[in-house]
Amino acid sequence: MAKAKVALGIDIGGSGIKGAPVDLATGKLLAPRLKIATPEKSTPNAVAAIVDEIADSFADELPKGAPIGVTIPGVVQHGIVRTAANIDKSWIDAAGEDIFSKALGRTCLLVNDADAAGVAEDRFGAAADKEGLIVLTTLGTGIGIALIHDGVLIPNCELGHMEVNGHDAETRAASSAKDREGLKYKEWAQERLQPYYKRLEDLLWPDLFVVGGGVSRKADRFLPYLELRTPIIPAGLQNEAGIVGAAALAADREAGAKPL
């Protein structure tokens, strides 16, 4: 089966759900993204209704039968949501892929949000054409991780919750911790990010770190303070990465790639 040229990506976050059609040759959005606030009670049915609304809004801009990929902030195993970060806990053990497919009236792909962002950065963003082990870290409310080895995704890596100095890493090193505690960028980098990334590189020996999340737009204010043997660079796609990665992985599935 030939791989699709256009797919729809929808990225579910704790505060907003956003989507857009994606050109799979370039990773560019083919229309301005549509963003709708995540429901305060972000149950499966409430979120699925918004995903369907976003898909309907782009119906005239997508080829008939174009693949649809959806991200969610949680571990996804074979279409089942196993954890729920920043969404309603009723998602845990829910058949997420089936729920979205039913709402959309067609099969879709469901993937962890950090995994989707990692794939997007590897194919179209800051890590494009890089070889070896790429580790994407998204620094936001928590810490998301994606591991990509020579273009192959190793899904559902939860090293944002790795213990560092007796603490769950994301409770101390996420950008939300910096904001919550009023830390300066230098202080955050040297006291929180440095031990976290040093632990990651000692365990994984990656070839490249890519730093995503909204705070990556200010990478020049904290990355220079890190002392690592591994190159570390800001993400290139920023808030579009989840959309692009979801679309790309959905097209992979339709072309015959094994399910995640």
N, C-alpha and C positions, 0 to 999 in steps of 0.2 A: 504494500500500500504506500503510495506517495505521501510524503509528509506535507501537512497543511502549511500554507503560506501566511495565514492570518489566524489568530486565536484570541479569545477573550480571557483576560486575567482579572480576577476579583480578589482583593486583599482585605481580610477581616482583621481589624484592630480593636483594641479596647475602647477607643473613643470614636473611631470612624471606620466605615466600610467603603472602599473605593475600587473602581474598576475602569477598564478601557480596553479597546481592541489593540492588538500588538502586531506589528510587522515582524515575523519570525526570522527574516533575513538580516534585519538590522537591530532588532530589539527596541525600536522606536514606537511610541504610542501613535496610533493613527487618528486619534481624536482626543480632545481634552478629557482628562479623567473626570468621572462623576463620583462625588463623595457624599455619603449620607451618614448622619450620626448613628453610631451603634446604639440600639435601644438600651435604656437604663436596665431593663430586665432582659438580658441578652440570651434568652432561651433559644433552643434549636429552631422552633417554629418562627419566632420573631426575627431571628437573623436570616433564616432561609427566605422569608418574605422580602427582605431588603435585597438579598442576592438576586432573587428573581426580578425585582424592580430594576436593578442596575442592568441585568442582562436584557430585559425588554427595551430599555432605553437605547440600546445599541443594535437592536434587531435589524434596522435598515442599513447599517454600516458593516455588517458581517456577512460573509458568504454563507449560504445555506449549509447547515450542519457543521459550522466552524467549531473546533474544540473549545471547551470551557474549562479553565482551571481555577480553583478556589483555594486560598490559604486560610489557615486558622492558627491562632496562638496556642498551640498545644501539640503534643505528640500524636501522630497519626500512624496507626499500624493497619495496613490492608483495609483502609477506608473507615476504621473505627477510631474515634477520638479517645485518647487514653488519659490526657491531662487537660486542665483548663486554666490557662494563665490570663487573667484580665477579662474573662468572659464567664457567664453563669456556670456554676458547678454542675448543672444538669447535663452539660456536654460530656462529662466523664462517662466513658463506655458507650456513648451514643454512636449509632451507625451514621456518622456524619456524611459520608459520600452518598449513601442512599437517600438521606434526608434532602440534600441539595439536588440530587438527580431527580427526585420526585417533584420538588418545587419547580425546577426548571423544565420538567417534561422531557428530559433527555439525560444521557449519561454525562457526568462531569468527573474531573479529577480533584481530589482533596489532598492537600499537602501542608506540612508544617510551614509556618511563615518564614522562619529563618532559613530553612532548606531552599525555599523558593528564591529568596533573596540571594543566597549563595550561588545558585545555578545561574541567575541573571548576571551577577558580577563576573562569574567565570566565563560566560559566553560573550557578554556584551559590555562589561564594565571594566573596573579597575584591574581585574585578574585575567582579562582576555589575553590569550596567547602565552600565559604563564604555565610552566610545567611543574609537576610534583604535587605536594600536598598544600592545598590552599585552605586556610581557616578564616572564615568570615565570622566576625563577632558584631552583633547589633547591640549597641549600648543605648538603652531606653528605659522604660519602666523596669524591665529586667535585663538579662543578658541572653540573647539568642545566639546559637552556634550552628554553623554549617561546615561540614568537612567535605571537600571535593578533592579527589585524587586523580590527576590526569583526566579531568572531565567527568569522572564518575562520582555521583553523590552517595555519601554514606549517611543515610537518613536518621533523623531523630536523635542527634547527639545533644545531650543535656548538660554539657560541661559549664553552662552558666551557673549551675547549682553545685559545682565542685567546691569542696571545703578548702578555704585558704585562711591560714592563721586562725583556725577555730570558728570560722564563719561561713555560711552559705555565700559564695562569692558575689552573687548579684545583689544581695542586701547591702553590700559595702561598696561595690565597684560600678554598679549601673549608674547611668547619668541621673536617674531619679534620686539616688543616694546623695550625689553631689548637690543637687538642688535642695533636697530635704534638709541637709546638714549645713548648707550655706558654704560649701567648700570652694576655694579658688581653684582655677583650672590646674595650676602648678601643684597645689596640694593634693588634689584629686589624682593627678597623674602619678606623682611620686609615691604617695602613701597607699593608694588603692589600686590603680591600674598596673603599676610596676610589678607588685607581687603576683597579681593575677596572670598577667601575660607571661611572666617568667615561669610560673608553674605550668602554664599551657605549653610553652616551648620545651620545657624539660621533659614533659610527658610525651609530646607528639612529634617533636623535631620537624615542624612544618617548614616549607620553603617560603611562605608568604602569609602574613596576616593582613586581612582587609577589614577596616573598621567602618561599620554602617550605623544606621540610626540617625535621627535628626541631629544629634550633636556632632556628627561627622562633618557637617558644614563648617564647624569651627575647629577642625583638626589641627590647624596650625597653632592653636592655643594650648594643646596638651600633648600631641604626639612627640614634639621635639624633646620633651622631658623624660621620655622612656629610653632606657638603656637595655637593648635586646640584641641578640645576635641575629634574630630573624628580621628581615625587612618588614615594616608595618606602614601601610598606606591607607588613606581614606577611600571609601567606596565611591564609585563613579555615578551610580544611578539613583542614589539617595532614596527618596520616598516612592520612586517608581519601581524599585527592584522587586518587590513582592508581586506586583501585577505582571511584570515581564517574566519572572521565573515561573509563575503559575501557568501562564499561557504557553511557555516553552515546554514545560513538563506535560501539559495536557496534549500538546501536539505529538510529543514523543510517545505517549500512551497510544494515541490513535494510530500512529505509524507502526505499532507493534512492540514497543519497548515493554519490558516486564513491569508490572505494577509495583509501586513503592510499598 
